[in-house]
Amino acid sequence: MAGFLQQIGGELKQYEISHLILIAVFLCIAYPCIRAIYNLYFHPLRHIPGPPLWIAFPVTRTIGMVRGVAEYQVREAHVKYGEVVRVAPNAISFINPQAWKDIYGHGHAELPKHYPKGINMDPKKIISSNAADHFRFRRAMLPAFSDKALAQQEPLIRVYVDLLVERLREVSETGRPTDMVRWYNFTTFDLIADLAYGTPLQGLAEGKSNAWLDNISKLMKHMPVLVLVGTAPLLGLILRLVAGSKVRNAQANHMALVTKLAHDRIYHRKQADRGDFMDYFMRSRGQPHELSDAELIANSDLLMVAGSETTATLLSGATYWMLKTPHALKKATEEVRNAFKSGDEITFHEVRNRLPYMAVCLEEALRLFPPVPLGLSRSVPKGPPVQIVGLEIPEKTTVSVHHMSAYHSELNFHRAQEFIPERWLPESTTNPASPFYNDRRDAHRPFSFGPRDCIGRNLAIHEMHLIMAKVLWNFDLTLDEKCRDWHNQKIFGLWEKPPLEVLVKQREF
C-alpha cells in the first residue's frame, strides 16, 4: 500500500512539474504577444507612426544594429512615415529642424541623455556627466578650444599635417593606390595624442596601426551587441561567461595606458605652457571648476576618440565624395592651388579666408557622410508632457534627431542624396531662383546643438580644412575603381570605413 501511494505521489509530482513547465512556456510566449498588442494599440504613443515590428518587438531593431543596417532602416522609415517616426515602443525620431531646439536647445529644462541598457557610461566624462558637472567640465575645458589656444596649437598640428604630406609623397612614388582612411586616422590620432598627452602614437612615423586605433574599431562593433545583451538577459549571461574576462582585461589594459600617459603629462611635464589640452585643463586647478586627476584621465581618453575618429571620418567621406564628383574636385583643387604659391602659406587663418569652395565641399560632406550618423537620445523627464515640434510628448519617452535621416531627407534638402557643394554657397541661400533656396539648412547640426554641443568644434573645423587644403595642394587624386560604392558601408554607432583606395600622384609644378 505504501508503495502504491508513493507511486501515485510521484505521478502527481511529475504531473505538477509538467504542468508548471507548460505554464512557463505559455507565459514566455504569451507575455511578449500581450506586450506587443499593448505597444501597438494601447500605448500612449500609439498615434505616432513607425515600423510595426520595431514597435511590437523592439529587439528586431537591435538586431539591425548588430547587423550594421539600423541607421539605414531609420532613414527608410522617415521616408515612409514622415518627419516624426516611432522607432521603438518608447522612442521617437525627428528630422524637423525645430526639433533641435526643442530637444537639445537652450530656453527650457535640459532633457537628460539616454543610453540603452547594457551601455555603461562614465559620469566623469563630459559627454555623459550630469548637468552640474557638465557645466564645471565645460568651464574648465572650453579655453583649450578657443582662438587663443588654436594659435598655440597650430604649430603642433602642422608637424603632423606636414608628416602626412611627406608620407603621401613616398606612397606616390610606388604608383599604387593607398588607403586614405588609414592615413587620415594616423594623422588625427597622432596630433590629438600630442595635444592630449604630449606624446604622438607614431602612426605616421611608423606607418602602422596601434592598440588604441584597433580598440576603437572593436568597441564600435561591440556596442550594438551590448545593446542586444541589455534587452536579452540570458544572452548577456552567456556572453559574460564566454568573453567577460577578455573584455575586462582589454578595458583594464586600455585604462592603464591612458592613466600612465595622463600622469606623465600632468606630473612630469617636459614642456610647460605648450598650449595643449592638458595645459589649459590644468589651469583650472585651485578654482571651483577644477578637474580632478580622475576627471582629467577620463576626459583625455574621451578626446582621443571624439577628437580624432570623427575628423578622420569626415576627411575620408569628403575625399570620397569629391573624387566621385569630378567638377567639385577640380574646382576645389584649382581654388587651393591658385590661392597659395607655396604649401607654407597654408595656415588656419588663410585657409578659412581664401577657400570658400573647399569649405562648402567639407560642409556637404558633413551632410552626406556625417561622422555621427545616428540620433543622440534624450529622455523626457518625469512631469507634464514636453512640446516637441508641436507634439505633446509624455514622460519617459526617448527622443532624438536622427542625423543621417535629417540630412538625407528631401523634406530638408533638394536632391538630398547627391553631393552638391553649391547648395551651401551664399547665392543659393539668397537667390529665390536657386533650386536650393528652400533647403532647410538649420536641420544640419553635425556638431549637435545647445549647451551640450561639441566642445571641440572650433579645432575640428580648422583641422579638417588645413589637412584637406594640404592634400589638394600637393597631390592629384584618383579613386580606385573597386571603391566606387565605398559609401555603402555598415554603421556600428560610427561608420565602418573600409579601405578607401586612392591613387595619389604628386602634382606637377
C-alpha positions in Angstrom: 0.0 0.0 0.0 2.8 2.4 0.9 4.5 1.7 -2.4 1.3 2.3 -4.3 0.8 5.7 -2.5 4.4 6.6 -3.3 3.8 5.8 -7.0 0.7 7.9 -7.0 2.6 10.8 -5.3 5.4 10.5 -7.8 3.0 10.7 -10.7 1.3 13.7 -9.2 4.6 15.5 -8.7 5.6 14.7 -12.3 2.2 16.0 -13.5 2.7 19.2 -11.4 6.2 19.7 -12.9 5.0 19.2 -16.4 2.1 21.5 -15.7 4.4 24.2 -14.4 6.7 23.8 -17.4 3.7 24.2 -19.7 2.6 27.3 -17.8 6.1 28.8 -18.0 6.3 28.1 -21.8 2.9 29.7 -22.3 3.9 32.8 -20.3 7.1 33.1 -22.3 5.1 33.1 -25.5 2.0 35.0 -24.2 3.7 37.9 -22.4 5.7 39.2 -25.5 2.5 38.9 -27.6 0.4 40.8 -25.0 3.1 43.4 -24.7 3.3 43.7 -28.5 -0.5 44.3 -28.7 -0.3 46.9 -25.9 2.6 48.7 -27.7 0.8 48.8 -31.0 -2.8 49.6 -29.9 -2.9 50.9 -26.3 0.5 52.7 -25.7 0.4 56.5 -25.1 2.5 56.9 -28.3 0.2 54.7 -30.4 -0.8 57.7 -32.6 2.8 58.2 -33.8 3.5 56.1 -36.9 6.5 53.8 -37.2 7.6 50.3 -38.3 5.1 47.9 -36.6 7.7 45.2 -36.0 10.0 47.6 -34.1 7.1 48.9 -32.0 5.8 45.4 -31.2 9.2 43.7 -30.7 12.0 46.2 -30.1 14.6 43.5 -30.3 14.1 43.5 -34.0 15.6 46.9 -34.4 18.5 45.9 -32.1 19.2 43.0 -34.4 19.5 45.6 -37.2 22.1 47.5 -35.1 24.1 44.3 -34.7 24.0 43.8 -38.5 25.1 47.4 -39.1 21.9 48.4 -41.0 19.7 50.0 -38.4 20.5 53.6 -39.3 19.6 53.0 -42.9 16.4 51.4 -41.7 15.6 54.6 -39.7 16.2 56.7 -42.7 13.8 54.5 -44.8 11.2 54.7 -42.0 11.3 58.6 -42.2 10.9 58.4 -46.0 7.8 56.2 -45.4 6.2 57.8 -42.3 7.4 61.4 -42.4 9.2 63.8 -40.0 8.2 62.1 -36.8 8.7 58.3 -36.5 8.2 55.9 -33.6 11.3 53.7 -33.7 10.6 51.7 -30.5 7.8 51.4 -28.0 9.0 54.5 -26.1 11.3 56.1 -28.7 10.6 58.8 -31.3 12.9 60.0 -34.0 12.6 63.5 -35.5 14.0 65.2 -38.6 12.2 68.6 -38.5 14.7 71.4 -37.8 12.7 72.7 -34.9 13.3 69.5 -33.0 17.0 70.5 -32.5 15.8 73.5 -30.4 13.0 71.6 -28.6 15.2 68.6 -27.6 18.7 69.9 -27.3 18.4 73.7 -27.2 18.5 76.5 -24.6 15.5 78.1 -23.0 13.9 75.0 -21.4 14.8 72.4 -18.8 17.5 70.1 -20.1 16.3 66.7 -21.3 18.8 64.2 -19.8 20.8 61.9 -22.0 19.5 58.4 -22.5 21.7 55.3 -23.0 20.4 51.9 -23.9 20.6 49.1 -21.3 23.9 47.4 -21.5 25.9 50.6 -22.3 27.7 51.9 -19.2 28.9 55.5 -19.5 31.5 57.1 -17.2 30.0 60.1 -15.4 33.5 61.6 -15.1 33.4 62.3 -18.9 31.9 65.5 -20.1 29.8 63.7 -22.7 27.9 61.6 -20.0 28.2 63.9 -16.9 25.2 65.3 -15.0 24.1 68.9 -15.6 26.2 70.3 -12.7 29.4 68.5 -13.6 28.9 69.3 -17.2 28.8 73.0 -16.5 32.0 72.6 -14.5 33.8 70.4 -17.0 32.9 72.8 -19.9 34.1 75.8 -18.0 37.4 74.1 -17.4 37.8 72.6 -20.9 36.5 75.3 -23.2 39.6 77.6 -23.1 41.6 74.7 -24.7 39.5 75.2 -27.9 39.5 79.0 -28.0 41.1 81.0 -30.8 43.9 81.8 -28.5 44.5 78.1 -27.8 44.3 77.3 -31.6 47.1 79.8 -32.3 49.3 78.0 -29.8 48.3 74.5 -31.1 48.7 75.2 -34.8 52.5 74.6 -34.9 51.9 71.3 -33.1 49.2 70.3 -35.6 51.2 71.4 -38.6 54.0 68.9 -37.7 51.7 66.0 -38.3 50.0 67.5 -41.3 53.4 68.0 -42.9 54.4 64.5 -42.0 51.2 63.2 -43.7 52.2 65.1 -46.9 55.7 63.5 -46.6 54.3 60.0 -46.2 51.9 60.5 -49.2 54.8 61.7 -51.3 56.5 58.4 -50.5 53.4 56.5 -51.4 53.0 58.4 -54.7 56.4 57.1 -55.8 55.1 53.5 -55.7 52.4 54.2 -58.4 50.0 52.1 -56.4 46.7 53.1 -54.7 46.8 53.7 -50.9 44.1 53.6 -48.2 43.3 57.2 -47.3 41.2 56.2 -44.3 44.4 54.7 -42.8 46.5 57.9 -43.4 43.8 60.2 -42.1 43.4 58.0 -39.0 47.1 58.1 -38.3 47.3 61.8 -38.7 44.3 62.7 -36.5 45.3 60.2 -33.7 48.9 61.3 -33.7 48.1 65.0 -33.4 45.3 64.6 -30.8 47.6 62.3 -28.7 50.2 65.1 -28.8 47.6 67.7 -27.8 46.2 65.5 -25.0 49.4 63.9 -23.7 52.4 65.5 -25.4 53.1 62.0 -26.9 52.3 61.0 -30.5 51.2 57.5 -31.2 53.8 57.1 -34.0 51.2 56.1 -36.6 52.5 58.4 -39.3 56.2 57.8 -38.3 55.9 54.0 -38.4 53.0 53.7 -40.9 51.2 51.1 -38.8 48.2 50.9 -36.5 48.2 50.7 -32.7 46.2 49.2 -29.9 44.2 52.5 -29.4 43.0 52.5 -33.0 42.3 48.8 -33.0 40.3 49.1 -29.7 38.1 51.8 -31.1 37.2 49.7 -34.1 36.4 46.7 -31.9 34.4 48.9 -29.4 32.2 50.3 -32.1 31.3 46.8 -33.4 30.6 45.6 -29.8 28.3 48.5 -29.0 25.2 47.0 -30.7 25.9 43.6 -29.2 25.9 45.3 -25.7 22.6 46.8 -26.5 21.3 43.4 -27.6 22.6 42.0 -24.3 20.7 44.7 -22.4 17.4 43.5 -24.0 18.2 39.8 -23.7 19.5 39.0 -20.2 20.1 35.3 -20.9 22.2 36.2 -23.9 24.1 38.6 -21.7 24.8 35.9 -19.1 26.2 33.6 -21.8 28.4 36.3 -23.3 29.7 37.3 -19.9 30.7 33.7 -19.2 32.3 33.2 -22.6 34.1 36.5 -23.1 33.6 38.6 -20.0 37.2 38.2 -18.7 38.7 39.1 -22.1 36.6 42.3 -22.3 37.5 43.2 -18.7 41.2 42.6 -19.3 41.2 44.7 -22.5 39.4 47.6 -20.7 41.9 47.3 -17.8 44.9 47.4 -20.2 43.5 50.4 -22.0 42.8 52.3 -18.9 46.3 51.5 -17.6 47.8 53.0 -20.7 45.5 56.1 -20.5 46.4 56.6 -16.9 50.1 56.4 -17.5 50.0 58.8 -20.4 47.9 61.3 -18.4 50.0 61.1 -15.3 53.2 61.5 -17.3 51.7 64.7 -18.8 50.3 66.0 -15.5 53.3 65.4 -13.2 56.3 65.1 -15.5 55.8 67.9 -17.9 58.8 68.4 -20.2 57.3 71.4 -22.0 55.4 73.9 -19.8 52.8 76.2 -21.4 52.8 74.5 -24.7 49.1 75.3 -25.1 47.9 71.8 -25.5 44.7 70.4 -23.9 46.2 69.3 -20.6 48.0 72.7 -20.3 44.7 74.5 -20.4 42.7 72.0 -18.4 45.2 72.2 -15.5 44.9 75.9 -15.3 41.6 75.2 -13.5 43.5 73.8 -10.6 42.6 75.8 -7.4 39.4 77.1 -9.0 35.8 76.0 -8.1 35.6 74.3 -11.6 38.9 72.4 -11.3 39.2 68.9 -12.7 40.5 66.1 -10.5 43.1 63.7 -11.8 40.4 61.0 -12.4 38.4 63.6 -14.5 41.5 64.6 -16.4 42.2 61.0 -17.3 38.6 60.2 -18.3 38.2 63.3 -20.5 41.6 63.0 -22.2 40.6 59.4 -23.1 37.3 60.8 -24.5 39.0 63.5 -26.5 41.3 60.9 -28.1 38.3 59.3 -29.7 36.0 62.2 -30.2 38.8 64.5 -31.5 40.3 62.1 -33.9 37.9 59.4 -35.2 35.2 61.9 -36.2 37.7 64.2 -38.1 39.3 61.2 -39.9 35.8 60.0 -40.8 34.8 63.4 -42.3 38.1 63.7 -44.3 37.6 60.2 -45.7 34.0 61.0 -46.7 34.9 64.4 -48.2 37.8 62.8 -50.2 35.5 60.0 -51.5 32.6 62.3 -52.5 34.9 64.8 -54.2 36.5 62.0 -56.2 33.0 60.8 -57.1 32.1 64.3 -58.2 34.8 65.4 -60.7 33.7 69.0 -61.2 33.8 69.6 -57.4 37.2 68.0 -57.1 38.5 70.1 -60.0 37.1 73.4 -58.6 38.3 72.8 -55.1 41.8 71.8 -56.2 42.1 74.8 -58.5 41.0 77.1 -55.8 43.6 75.8 -53.3 46.4 75.9 -55.9 45.5 79.4 -57.1 45.2 80.7 -53.5 48.7 79.7 -52.4 52.1 79.9 -54.0 53.7 77.5 -51.6 52.5 75.0 -49.1 54.0 77.0 -46.2 51.3 79.7 -46.8 48.5 77.3 -45.9 47.6 78.2 -42.3 44.4 78.0 -40.2 43.6 81.7 -40.9 44.4 81.8 -44.6 42.5 78.5 -45.3 39.3 79.8 -43.8 39.6 83.1 -45.6 40.7 82.1 -49.1 39.0 78.8 -49.8 35.2 79.2 -49.8 34.5 76.5 -52.3 36.6 73.9 -50.5 34.8 74.9 -47.3 31.4 74.1 -48.8 32.7 70.8 -50.1 33.5 69.9 -46.5 30.1 71.2 -45.3 28.4 69.0 -47.9 30.5 66.0 -46.8 29.3 66.6 -43.2 25.8 66.5 -44.5 26.0 63.4 -46.8 28.5 61.5 -44.6 28.0 62.8 -41.1 30.7 61.4 -38.7 27.9 60.6 -36.2 25.1 59.3 -38.3 22.7 58.2 -35.6 20.4 60.1 -33.1 21.7 61.4 -29.8 19.0 60.3 -27.5 17.4 62.3 -24.7 14.7 61.3 -22.2 11.6 63.3 -21.4 11.8 63.8 -17.6 9.0 63.0 -15.1 6.3 65.6 -15.1 4.0 67.2 -17.7 4.4 66.4 -21.4 7.1 68.2 -23.3 6.3 70.1 -26.6 8.5 68.9 -29.5 7.6 70.2 -33.0 4.1 70.9 -31.7 3.5 67.4 -30.3 2.8 66.6 -26.7 5.5 64.0 -25.7 4.9 62.2 -22.4 7.4 61.5 -19.7 9.8 58.5 -20.1 9.8 58.9 -23.9 13.2 58.8 -25.6 13.6 61.4 -28.3 16.3 62.4 -30.8 17.0 64.0 -34.1 18.5 61.3 -36.3 21.4 62.9 -38.1 21.6 60.9 -41.3 17.8 60.8 -41.8 17.5 64.6 -41.3 20.4 65.3 -43.7 19.3 62.9 -46.4 15.6 63.9 -46.4 14.1 65.6 -49.4 11.9 67.4 -46.8 15.0 69.3 -45.7 17.3 69.3 -48.8 16.7 69.4 -52.5 18.3 66.4 -54.3 19.3 65.2 -50.8 21.1 62.0 -51.8 23.6 63.9 -54.1 26.9 65.6 -53.3 26.2 69.2 -54.3 28.5 71.7 -52.5 26.9 74.6 -54.3 23.8 74.3 -52.1 25.9 76.0 -49.3 27.2 78.9 -51.4 25.8 82.4 -50.5 24.0 82.8 -53.8 22.0 79.6 -53.1 20.8 81.0 -49.8 19.9 84.5 -51.1 18.6 83.9 -54.7 15.0 82.6 -54.8 15.7 81.2 -58.2 18.2 78.8 -56.8 16.9 75.2 -56.6 18.5 75.1 -53.1 16.9 78.3 -51.9 14.3 76.4 -49.8 16.7 73.9 -48.3 16.2 73.8 -44.5 19.8 74.3 -43.6 19.1 74.6 -39.9 18.3 70.9 -39.9 22.0 70.3 -40.4 23.7 70.2 -37.0 26.7 67.8 -37.3 28.2 69.1 -34.1 24.9 68.9 -32.2 23.2 71.9 -30.7 22.6 73.7 -27.4 24.5 73.6 -24.1 25.9 70.1 -24.9 27.1 70.8 -28.4 30.6 69.6 -29.4 33.2 71.4 -27.3 35.9 70.7 -29.9 34.1 72.1 -32.9 36.5 75.0 -33.5 39.5 72.8 -33.5 37.9 70.1 -35.7 36.8 72.7 -38.4 40.3 74.2 -38.5 42.0 70.8 -38.5 39.9 69.3 -41.4 40.3 72.5 -43.5 44.1 72.5 -43.1 44.5 68.8 -43.8 42.3 68.9 -46.9 43.9 72.0 -48.3 47.4 70.5 -47.9 46.4 67.3 -49.6 44.7 69.0 -52.6 47.6 71.5 -52.9 50.2 68.8 -53.1 48.6 65.9 -54.9 46.3 64.8 -57.8 43.9 62.1 -56.5 42.1 59.4 -58.4 39.6 56.9 -56.9 40.3 53.3 -57.4 37.5 51.6 -59.3 36.9 49.0 -56.6 35.9 51.7 -54.2 33.2 53.3 -56.4 30.5 52.2 -53.9 32.5 52.9 -50.7 29.7 54.9 -49.2 27.5 51.8 -49.0 29.0 50.5 -45.7 27.8 49.3 -42.4 27.2 51.6 -39.4 28.1 50.4 -35.9 27.5 53.6 -34.0 30.1 55.1 -36.3 30.8 54.2 -40.0 32.7 51.0 -40.5 35.0 52.8 -43.0 36.5 50.0 -45.2 39.7 50.9 -47.1 39.4 53.9 -49.4 41.9 53.1 -52.1 43.1 56.3 -53.9 45.9 56.7 -56.4 48.0 59.6 -55.1 50.2 61.4 -57.6 52.4 64.3 -56.7 51.3 67.4 -58.6 53.4 68.9 -61.4 54.6 72.5 -60.9 
